[in-house]
Amino acid sequence: MEEIRDCNGRIACKGDATTGLVEVAYKRCKTSTQIPVGGTLRIEREGVVTLVTRLNDSAFHVESGVCAA
């Protein structure tokens, strides 16, 4: 699984593009989901939003930025 980082350099999640499995771990709580090709997962943490989109069986596209107040 590859590390996916937010715009502040923190690990937002870990993902496997082949299977679409994405795991988010934060403060001893782990959540996992499977993203289909073309699907997007939104992770919001400490004022930063990270969008993880599964492009195909070998890559994710990541967009990250500060939340608008």
N, C-alpha and C positions, 0 to 999 in steps of 0.2 A: 504494500500500500504506500502511496506517495503522500507526503505532507503537503497540505494546501494552506498557504499562509495569507493573512489579511494584509491590509495596507500598512499596518504598524509592525509587520514582521512576526506576529504571533501565529501559532498554529491554529487555524480555524477548524480544521478537520483533517481526516485522512481518507483517501479514496482509492479505489481500484477501478480504473476505467474499463477494464475487460468485463467485469461483472456488474459494474454500476454501484457497487457497495460503497457507502460513505458512512463513516463513524465520526460523531462529534463527542468529545469528552471534555467536561468542564466541571470542576469542583466535585470530583468523585461521582459524577453522573454521566453515564455513557448512553448515547442514543445512536441507533443505526437505521439506515434506510437504503433502499435500492432505487437509483435514479434511472429511468429509461433513457435511451438515446434521444436527445432533444429536450429532456427534462431539466428542470432547475430546482436547486435547493437554496433557500435564503437562510443565512445564519446572522443573527443580530446579537452582538455582545459588546458591552461597555461603550456604546455610542458609535460602533462601527458595524456597517452592513456588508456582508460578503455574499455574493451570488455565485454559486457553482453550477455550471451547465455542462452536462455530458454531451460532447460533440459527436463522439463515435466510440468504438471499442478500444481506442488507444489514447484518448485525450479528453481532458476537462478544460473548460474556459472559465477563468476566475476574474470577477470584477469586485473591487472592494473600495469603500469610501466611508467618510464620516456621515452619520445620519443628519438630515436637515431638521433643525429644531422646530 
